[in-house]
Amino acid sequence: MLRFTNLVLPNRIKKIELRSFSECSSLQAIVIPPFVKVIDNYAFSGCSQLMNVELPDVLLKEIGNCAFIIALKNDKNHFIRKE
């Protein structure tokens, strides 16, 4: 089981694969690199403590089904777009 609280993915990442971080219940914040085009199905499902997802001017074309289901903790969650 993954035990990250904050994660910055490397710039070489182009796709966040199916269930990559699924059930990583300790994850609170993640920075998506700028060249990511796809966040696959269930990539962050079950990340119940996730509060911040930073999208720094990404080339994102697709967010898969249930990519963030049972994720993004309470009403304080948000996505941050950095330019």
N, C-alpha and C positions, 0 to 999 in steps of 0.2 A: 504494500500500500504506500502511495506517495505521501510525503510529509513536508510539503512546501507551504510557506505562508505568502511569500512574494516571489514572483518569477518574471524574469525578462528573457524572452525567447531570442535566440540568435537571429541575426538578419538574413541568414541563408535559408530560413524556413519559408516555404511557399504554400504549404498546406498543413493545417492542424488536423491530423488523422482521426478517424472514427474512435471515439472513446479515449482519446489521448490522456485526458485528465479526469475522466469520469470517476466519481466517488472520492476525489481528493478533497476530503472535508476540511482540511486545514488551510487550503488555498484562500487567501484574502484579496490578493491583487495580482494582476498579470498585465504585462506590456506585450501587445501583439506587434511583431515587426512589420515594417512598411511594405514588404513584398508578398505578404500573405494574401492569397486570392480566395482560398476556401477554408472555412471552419466547418469540418464535417459533422455528421450526425452524432449527437450525444457527446461531443468533444468535452464539454464542461458540465455534463449532467451530474447532479448530486453534489456539486461544489457548494455546499450549504453555507459556507462562511464567505464566499466570494462577494466583495463589495465594490471593487473597482476594476474595470477593464479599460486599458488605455489603448487607443487606436491611433497611432501617430501617422496620419495622412496615408492610410493603407490603400492598397489596390483591391480591396475586398470585393468579390463578385458574388459570393454565395455563402450563406449561413445555413447549414443543414438542419434537418428536422430535429427538434428537441435539443439543440446544441447547448442551451442554457437552462434546460428544465430542472426544477428543484435546485436552482442556483441563484446567485445574486441575492444576497441576504437582505431581508426586510425592505422597508420603503426608502431606505437611505442609499440603495444601490444606484449606480450610474456608470455610464460609459463616458470616457473622456477622450475627446478627439484633439490631438496635438498637431499643430501645423508647423 
